[in-house]
């Protein structure tokens, strides 16, 4: 750049100031302060806007730049002096896709008006200053090449969320007029379940040629009490065919999978240019979490369009249309990559059917112990869209006695060790008791296996001096009940597994031994505990599979993982709950290895969270209901119905 001034000649001012001003003006798309030589009746600013608008629109907030790359030597011809300036252009037309090219602008020297004055440089305006080889009258067209959004796959790689045919039902204001518009709006609203006055107001406020949508319905299994043909019979109603990325039915794993649709302003802003207004994007759940992977990368093609006969050349003559569009830049779209889950379409569907009539928030989680694969993570309708299955945080009640039993083993107790099951026990002034209706036959000095089978609270709390709070926390982690980031990250979706404090006061520790106090877990967490018992080692649950199909065992193993020998004792204890305890309703379910019930009081103590976990063949299941009577008679029947339907 030190040579630039010399390039203009000793008696002329340097050209670099005008060159830099031109580059800045082109980047700002404002030529007001640039000295120009324009032929004929051409308006340079208008021409710039017409040519560059398609590029600027496609680029949006992404990078665009014009820089001076080189200033050549002055050239003299026919008494005129010009200096060529090479400009470098960058247009980021899509995320990670830039069109980069060079153009040349000539700077013409203008002699001073007076002999002792100083001359100046002006830009010789031509369309190819903006785009290489662009002739007068030619324009640009930028077409975005959309990528195909990938599917979300089930555990057997069958499409779970995929493009499915839908119909947009609405009022076409071009098909009727006057009172016919109001009649169509009100009749359609009644048919689809909208408030007629509100929908008519929406239709009335729309433009004269508008199509105002009332509802979108699936072509197959729409789940409505009306058909598309019913809507079509209403004069003025139009059914527009389309396809959307949808799960098998509207509620299928909805809190986990989420949904996609037209990108909201928030999604557009957070994408930092990747998503544009009008794009289909993931809005919630897994669809949003993995949106970039699913969406792929759009491509772009830039074409030069021939003159349309309405422009003029630099000498003022009319430009005659000639030729076909020519392509000057293309980057093909890269289709999205599928997200591979572990969910089983049948098992997930079965779990949701079982929960469909449960009023309070509820969940069923099923994990395959041999792999850690989450086959079902169903949340009942009472959760109102919240993923109770994976994000709920509740005291586990007596299902936590599985953790107790591991800690007791490590402290020297066996299934045959005698423990005291009293009606009540007091710790630091607080009295604890058994659930109402606890069988008298299981009171007194009984084997640990009996206390476990009938879920004796006082027998567990009586071990509070033998087993400390830290021992419980260690045993919980050894069964996969840990809330660390590594464990939840391996799952592939946001989740809460559990939280067991390592320290607690005397009464809090006593409450921990019966799965209350500050102990919390989710249905996924308790299914993980049951899976670890079944597997004989800690299981890491996995819901989104990696490309490498990593295993489901906990790679970041806890300090004191459960062993196969310890797990065998736990399985025997859980088996006793089925054969002679609070889960005896599962006795006739084939393949059941064991179970454990749980009831956790909350609020003022008059309400209970209810649980049951069970192992059946290579399946570990947790059933949870936020507000119920007991684990045995609220969660138990749901567990039985679920297992019998597999």
CORLINHU-V123738 format. One record per backbone hydrogen bond with DSSP energy under -1.0 kcal/mol. CO is the residue of the C=O (numbers start at 1). NH is the residue of the N-H. If there is no record, write none. Layout:
CO,NH + CO,NH
This chain:
1,4 + 3,7 + 5,8 + 6,9 + 7,74 + 9,12 + 15,19 + 16,20 + 17,21 + 18,22 + 19,23 + 20,24 + 21,25 + 22,26 + 23,27 + 24,28 + 25,30 + 31,34 + 35,123 + 37,125 + 39,42 + 43,47 + 44,48 + 45,49 + 46,50 + 47,51 + 48,52 + 49,53 + 52,56 + 53,57 + 54,58 + 55,59 + 56,60 + 59,62 + 63,92 + 65,90 + 67,88 + 70,86 + 75,82 + 77,80 + 80,77 + 81,109 + 82,75 + 83,107 + 84,72 + 85,105 + 86,69 + 86,70 + 87,103 + 88,67 + 89,101 + 90,65 + 91,93 + 91,99 + 94,97 + 97,94 + 99,91 + 101,89 + 103,87 + 105,85 + 106,124 + 107,83 + 108,122 + 110,120 + 114,117 + 120,110 + 122,108 + 123,37 + 126,129 + 127,130 + 127,131 + 131,134 + 135,138 + 139,305 + 141,303 + 143,301 + 145,299 + 148,336 + 151,339 + 152,160 + 152,161 + 153,341 + 154,157 + 158,154 + 161,152 + 162,246 + 164,244 + 165,219 + 166,242 + 167,217 + 168,240 + 169,214 + 169,215 + 170,238 + 171,212 + 172,175 + 177,180 + 178,181 + 179,183 + 180,184 + 181,185 + 182,186 + 183,187 + 184,188 + 185,189 + 186,190 + 187,191 + 188,192 + 189,193 + 189,194 + 195,199 + 196,200 + 197,201 + 198,202 + 199,203 + 200,204 + 201,205 + 207,210 + 210,173 + 212,171 + 215,169 + 217,167 + 227,231 + 228,232 + 229,233 + 231,234 + 234,237 + 236,172 + 238,170 + 240,168 + 242,166 + 244,164 + 246,162 + 249,252 + 251,254 + 253,257 + 254,258 + 256,286 + 257,287 + 259,283 + 259,284 + 261,281 + 264,268 + 265,269 + 266,270 + 267,271 + 269,272 + 271,274 + 276,279 + 279,263 + 281,261 + 284,288 + 285,289 + 286,290 + 288,291 + 290,294 + 291,295 + 292,296 + 293,337 + 294,150 + 297,334 + 299,145 + 300,331 + 301,143 + 302,328 + 302,329 + 303,141 + 304,326 + 305,139 + 311,319 + 313,316 + 317,313 + 326,304 + 329,302 + 331,300 + 334,297 + 339,153 + 340,545 + 343,155 + 344,348 + 345,349 + 346,350 + 347,351 + 348,352 + 349,353 + 350,354 + 351,355 + 355,358 + 361,626 + 362,380 + 363,624 + 364,378 + 365,622 + 366,375 + 366,376 + 367,620 + 368,371 + 368,372 + 372,542 + 373,368 + 375,344 + 376,366 + 378,364 + 380,383 + 381,384 + 383,386 + 386,388 + 387,391 + 388,392 + 389,524 + 390,496 + 394,521 + 396,399 + 397,400 + 398,401 + 399,402 + 400,403 + 400,404 + 401,405 + 402,406 + 403,407 + 404,408 + 405,409 + 406,410 + 408,413 + 409,412 + 414,417 + 415,449 + 417,448 + 419,446 + 421,444 + 423,434 + 425,432 + 427,430 + 430,427 + 432,425 + 435,438 + 439,442 + 440,443 + 444,421 + 446,419 + 447,451 + 448,452 + 449,453 + 450,454 + 451,456 + 453,582 + 456,460 + 457,461 + 458,462 + 460,463 + 461,464 + 463,467 + 468,472 + 469,473 + 470,474 + 471,475 + 472,476 + 473,477 + 474,478 + 476,481 + 477,480 + 478,562 + 480,482 + 484,488 + 485,489 + 486,490 + 491,543 + 491,544 + 497,522 + 499,520 + 505,509 + 506,510 + 507,511 + 508,512 + 509,513 + 511,514 + 511,516 + 512,515 + 515,397 + 516,519 + 520,499 + 521,394 + 522,526 + 523,527 + 524,528 + 525,529 + 526,530 + 527,531 + 528,532 + 529,533 + 530,534 + 531,535 + 532,536 + 538,554 + 542,374 + 543,342 + 546,549 + 552,540 + 555,557 + 563,567 + 564,568 + 565,569 + 566,570 + 567,571 + 568,572 + 569,573 + 570,574 + 571,575 + 572,576 + 574,595 + 575,579 + 576,580 + 577,583 + 581,584 + 583,586 + 584,587 + 586,589 + 589,592 + 591,617 + 594,615 + 596,613 + 598,611 + 600,609 + 602,605 + 602,607 + 607,602 + 608,628 + 609,600 + 610,625 + 611,598 + 612,623 + 613,596 + 614,621 + 615,593 + 615,594 + 619,616 + 620,367 + 621,614 + 622,365 + 623,612 + 624,363 + 625,610 + 630,634 + 631,636 + 635,639 + 636,640 + 637,641 + 638,642 + 639,643 + 640,644 + 643,646
